[in-house]
Amino acid sequence: MPRGGPDASWLDRKLQTDRLEYTDRSDVPGTVKEKIVAALVQIGTKYGTHEANSVLVANMVADIPEPRILELGAGHGLLSRRVLELHPGASVTVTDIDPALVAGMAAGPLGAHPRATVRAVDATAIDAPDDSFDLVVFAAAFHHLPPAAAARAIAEGTRVGAKFLVVDGIRPTAGKLLLRYLTLPPIVGAVMLLSLRTPLSAIGPTVHDSFITCLRHYSRSAFETLAAAADSPVAVEFPATDRIENDDHPVIFTRS
Ligand SMILES: C[S@@+](CC[C@H](N)C(=O)[O-])C[C@H]1O[C@@H](n2cnc3c(N)ncnc32)[C@H](O)[C@@H]1O
């Protein structure tokens, strides 16, 4: 299935790629990945993305006194750290597929937090029993998975969790995507250089990954088609938000 969904136009199909991001590649030095993750922390903090995602998660479990939350693809762990502050009863299992990123999170405040567990987990094969969590969250990472793996992640997220929250870019129409394709690299580069004073060595890899990211986002119809491919029926919701179109948006999967 194309990233734009089964009915994707010719142009939409041209504007997708199988090229991997640096953070997906085992042949890329850990130092490069660390620079990209540090830049994600910087950008997400400056533009309030981590805070908005943490508030979203905390609100979704606000009615549960001691919610169990699994964060997949956590990278740096800022979302889980903030959720622990926002919900004093929450316990979080904070994970990533990359062992070096897991080690980095375990060495920081999450590693010592009494309500946090840090470990390696692959979103497409979660080693946890059914219904282990009230909420599973996968932020800014779902597009890393090609369609077959993405469908497995939906099946796994809804198997181990009562709700599976994906927060990621929603692929726009092909025309808007083309505009994003042409403008995103210079905009991200300029913001990092001028506004965030990011070290030059981090800018190239981060711009590369954000460019690949926009070409790999799934459309609404693709999310629906992926959910329909799960073994048992899964409902998909696109809750209304005040986020701008270019931001990441919530998509909630629930086993019917
Ligand atoms: C762009 S980073 C997002 C980090 C963080 N969630 C955020 O919101 O900034 C994507 C993360 O997804 C992780 N990832 C990629 N494939 C994964 C998989 N199959 N299972 C779990 N994590 C994965 C990467 O290692 C990386 O840390």
The ligand as a Gaussian input file, in Angstrom:
#p B3LYP/6-31G(d) Opt

LIG

0 1
 C       12.047000      10.665000      15.446000
 S       12.416000       9.665000      16.832000
 C       11.108000      10.162000      17.933000
 C       11.563000      10.241000      19.350000
 C       10.484000      10.720000      20.329000
 N        9.387000       9.780000      20.412000
 C        9.966000      12.102000      20.001000
 O        8.735000      12.309000      20.032000
 O       10.786000      13.019000      19.780000
 C       11.871000       8.063000      16.315000
 C       12.235000       6.962000      17.292000
 O       11.581000       5.758000      16.891000
 C       12.440000       4.673000      17.173000
 N       11.997000       3.508000      16.401000
 C       12.133000       3.269000      15.079000
 N       11.644000       2.059000      14.757000
 C       11.141000       1.518000      15.921000
 C       10.511000       0.282000      16.250000
 N       10.263000      -0.668000      15.328000
 N       10.160000       0.074000      17.546000
 C       10.412000       0.998000      18.494000
 N       11.013000       2.182000      18.243000
 C       11.383000       2.444000      16.965000
 C       13.812000       5.224000      16.800000
 O       14.863000       4.477000      17.375000
 C       13.714000       6.650000      17.301000
 O       14.171000       6.775000      18.623000

